[in-house]
């Protein structure tokens, strides 16, 4: 998710703003879905992207997968 405004940022354990994670993924220093895998995140983001952009799911997946792969949480995971 683009973190354009501070309200989009997650919150670290000390109450400071996280520059790495969004509000939906990170609260009070922990992931909101700690067992979420990279492939699950790709599917969630794909469905959202396809709906919001009126894009076929296969096209959306090709667009989303490389973005998710670069996120700090999943960088380097297969």
WOMOKA-V833866 format. One record per residue. N is the residue number from 1. RES is the residue in one letter. SS is DSSP state (alpha for helix, beta for strand, coil for the rest). Layout:
BEGIN
N,RES,SS  N,RES,SS
END
This chain:
BEGIN
1,X,coil  2,X,coil  3,X,coil  4,X,coil  5,X,coil  6,X,alpha  7,X,alpha  8,X,alpha  9,X,beta  10,X,beta  11,X,beta  12,X,coil  13,X,coil  14,X,coil  15,X,coil  16,X,coil  17,X,beta  18,X,beta  19,X,beta  20,X,beta  21,X,beta  22,X,beta  23,X,coil  24,X,coil  25,X,coil  26,X,beta  27,X,beta  28,X,coil  29,X,coil  30,X,beta  31,X,beta  32,X,coil  33,X,coil  34,X,coil  35,X,coil  36,X,coil  37,X,coil  38,X,alpha  39,X,alpha  40,X,alpha  41,X,alpha  42,X,alpha  43,X,alpha  44,X,alpha  45,X,alpha  46,X,alpha  47,X,alpha  48,X,alpha  49,X,alpha  50,X,alpha  51,X,alpha  52,X,alpha  53,X,alpha  54,X,coil  55,X,coil  56,X,coil  57,X,alpha  58,X,alpha  59,X,alpha  60,X,alpha  61,X,alpha  62,X,alpha  63,X,alpha  64,X,alpha  65,X,alpha  66,X,alpha  67,X,alpha  68,X,alpha  69,X,alpha  70,X,alpha  71,X,coil  72,X,alpha  73,X,alpha  74,X,alpha  75,X,coil  76,X,coil  77,X,coil  78,X,coil
END
